[in-house]
Amino acid sequence: MSMCVVVTEAVPPRLRGRLAVWLLEVRAGVYVGDVSRRIREMIWYQVTELAEEGNVVMAWATNTESGFDLVTYGENARTPVDFDGLRLVKYAPNISGSDGGE
């Protein structure tokens, strides 16, 4: 089991309800929990099936250089990139609906 964090934006209430079955919603759209790999993969399947036009990021603790890994769904100004085995986040402020910048 490992710590898992899911952050949602503009997703349907149906997905938020599904996430709340397995994870604790600590802030609006922010879910945390300690789940197995199988449950984490099932949660991600639910995200890809139900997120519609929203966007989601899931991060979990794992045995990597940074100590975690992450995946994203939907359009967002921030996207994960692999830099020589290290996970970084690339910011592209020109994406519509981005959450930062001016």
GIGIGI-V744108 format. One record per residue. OMEGA is omega as a letter, one per 30 degrees, with the letter a starting at -180 (NA if undefined). D_CENTER is the distance of its C-alpha to the mean C-alpha in Angstrom with 1 decimal. Layout:
[[OMEGA;D_CENTER] [OMEGA;D_CENTER]]
This chain:
[[l;17.4] [l;14.8] [a;12.7] [l;9.1] [l;6.8] [l;4.3] [a;5.0] [l;6.7] [l;9.7] [l;12.8] [l;11.9] [l;15.0] [l;16.2] [l;16.4] [l;12.7] [l;12.5] [l;15.5] [l;14.3] [a;11.3] [l;14.1] [a;16.2] [a;14.3] [l;12.5] [l;14.2] [a;13.2] [l;14.4] [a;14.1] [l;13.7] [l;10.2] [a;9.1] [l;9.3] [l;10.5] [l;12.7] [a;14.7] [l;14.4] [l;16.0] [a;14.8] [l;16.1] [l;14.4] [l;10.9] [l;11.9] [l;13.3] [a;10.3] [l;8.5] [l;11.9] [l;11.9] [a;8.9] [l;10.8] [a;13.9] [a;13.5] [a;11.1] [a;14.3] [a;14.4] [l;11.3] [a;8.1] [l;4.4] [l;1.7] [l;2.4] [l;5.7] [l;9.1] [l;12.7] [a;14.9] [l;18.2] [l;17.7] [a;19.4] [l;16.6] [l;15.9] [l;12.2] [a;10.2] [l;6.8] [l;6.0] [l;5.4] [l;7.3] [a;10.0] [l;12.0] [l;11.2] [a;13.5] [l;11.3] [l;10.8] [l;10.7] [l;14.3] [l;16.3] [a;19.4] [l;21.9] [l;19.4] [l;17.6] [l;14.0] [l;14.2] [l;12.6] [a;15.0] [l;15.6] [a;17.5] [a;18.8] [l;20.6] [l;17.7] [a;18.7] [a;16.8] [a;15.6] [l;15.0] [l;17.6] [a;21.0] [NA;24.1]]
